[in-house]
Amino acid sequence: MNLNLANKTALVTASSGGIGLEIARALAAEGARVVINGRTQASVDKAIADVRAGLPNADLVPLATDNGTAEGCAATIAAVPSADILVNNLGIYEAVGFFDETDEAWQRLFDVNIMSGVRLSRHYLRGMLDRGHGRVVFISSESGVSPAPEMAHYSATKTMQLSIARSLAELTKNTNVTVNSVLPGPTRTPGVEEFITSIYGGLSLAEAERKFIAENRPSSLIGRLIDPKEIGDVVAFVVSDNAAAINGAAIRAEGGLVRSVV
């Protein structure tokens, strides 16, 4: 399927690794000009080399900024004044019991997970509305609709992202701009792999993954971690003209682990 993303500029935050990298790769494969973002130049350069290894003609723009801060967002906007596609992928998490989640931890997750998307959307969405076309996607989580007790602060930020995305979608009425959320489930990123193997020390990654899903996400219908590429493909479709009828939606790509019909 040709998603017609050629000549579109896409900014994907935190795209130097994990889900963000696979989103960037999927958009680049469809011909988009993709801004590869990470906190350090070294991580950005490595990600660009990774994408170009398989897509030598990919149109990639390096951007080393920390969008978890107001200063970092300002630097991003200065470097990339306009974008046709904004994917608010930046997010951090930690597994901590509620009684051990400090005020500082709550504030840190709010600043990174929420304010990065708010600041960037405030700028880029305005330009999209002025031009009459654009796409904004928030990468939320299944924890946004099925809160995890070991990550109350993370889950709260992911629920808030859903609300923000829907509020912004209301601003796009009668335009060709859309704002949606994509909700991945547990995904096989380096961070998740490290987290799982730390829980089940002594087991191979494959064994640890099976045990984690069976004990912590038993309702998963696919019974495995999600491949980051699978999320990249979903996002590529959502930002395409083929998905023009999808707006204000929370699109679940969590392997069916949330037992809900809506």
Stockholm file with secondary structure:
# STOCKHOLM 1.0

chainA/1-262         MNLNLANKTALVTASSGGIGLEIARALAAEGARVVINGRTQASVDKAIADVRAGLPNADLVPLATDNGTAEGCAATIAAVPSADILVNNLGIYEAVGFFDETDEAWQRLFDVNIMSGVRLSRHYLRGMLDRGHGRVVFISSESGVSPAPEMAHYSATKTMQLSIARSLAELTKNTNVTVNSVLPGPTRTPGVEEFITSIYGGLSLAEAERKFIAENRPSSLIGRLIDPKEIGDVVAFVVSDNAAAINGAAIRAEGGLVRSVV
#=GR chainA/1-262 SS CCCCCTTCEEEETTCSSHHHHHHHHHHHHTTCEEEEEESSHHHHHHHHHHHHHHCTTCCEEEEECCTTSHHHHHHHHHHCCCCSEEEECCCCCCCCCGGGCCHHHHHHHIIIIIIHHHHHHHHHHHHHHHHTEEEEEEECCGGGTSCCGGGHHHHHHHHHHHHHHHHHHHTTTTSEEEEEEEEECSBCCHHHHHHHHHHTTTSCHHHHHHHHHHHHCTTCSSCSCBCHHHHHHHHHHHTSGGGTTCCSCEEEESTTCSCCCC
#=GC SS_cons         CCCCCTTCEEEETTCSSHHHHHHHHHHHHTTCEEEEEESSHHHHHHHHHHHHHHCTTCCEEEEECCTTSHHHHHHHHHHCCCCSEEEECCCCCCCCCGGGCCHHHHHHHIIIIIIHHHHHHHHHHHHHHHHTEEEEEEECCGGGTSCCGGGHHHHHHHHHHHHHHHHHHHTTTTSEEEEEEEEECSBCCHHHHHHHHHHTTTSCHHHHHHHHHHHHCTTCSSCSCBCHHHHHHHHHHHTSGGGTTCCSCEEEESTTCSCCCC
//
